[in-house]
């Protein structure tokens, strides 16, 4: 990657990633909230022996990533989660600790998924800012192109991802390590395709992968008002025809450069005044309301786990939109 004539490359070495100090710090981060898990308890019983053994395998390049435990969740749609062994997840944290700060600096400002000081609330806030700018404070029509990438994690191409990583990482040992993690998983037996939803590293890898698309959006097709959250993205414009042309250009780029495709049923161009569904909210020019499916999912989760923490979490989320009746319903003392 070249920026202002200077090639930007990761300065951290393989030794810094696999050193005992980094592995121990990674363990502290990994174990938070997991001390009650049986597999974590078993690993921690011989913690230092296990960490020394992991370090040695990495140092001598005898490390092999283990398999995955598969299970399904509904959040909100059915998703296949693949959980790695504790040893491997510890390594994922060690890798993430060194790679994330570097790569986060090269990402565009309006990429909001799985990044510190970003997230859904900041993304929704930015949506509102762009809406006001393009609509000129709701005085003219604002068109919004909304797109969704089909089977996002399942279609990440390993060869393309490794090619992107090699452009930033000069240390061949780091590349060996990342390749070991990436090649540890394939989607439904398709060799060289897919990343597991359960890996911490996968969150970083998909942002690195999609940064290529983000750069295309900003610098090639000049999408000034563009927001991406994971596999969902929106582009704002006062010109519907411009957005119609962009769909063709975007689909072509994703297919040719990233081997990804737009979801045929989740691409649309709508006016802001008609309401645009983005990240669980239906957004209008002067307000937003919680999507019906999001509301049902929220109430179902609260019913299953009616703790103060769960309630407060959802009350905080509802505070970002027009959901006064729901807030009152959830507050203790209001329900009968």
Order of alpha helices (4+ residues) and beta strands (2+ residues): beta-beta-alpha-alpha-alpha-alpha-beta-beta-alpha-alpha-beta-alpha-alpha-alpha-beta-beta-alpha-beta-beta-beta-beta-alpha-alpha-alpha
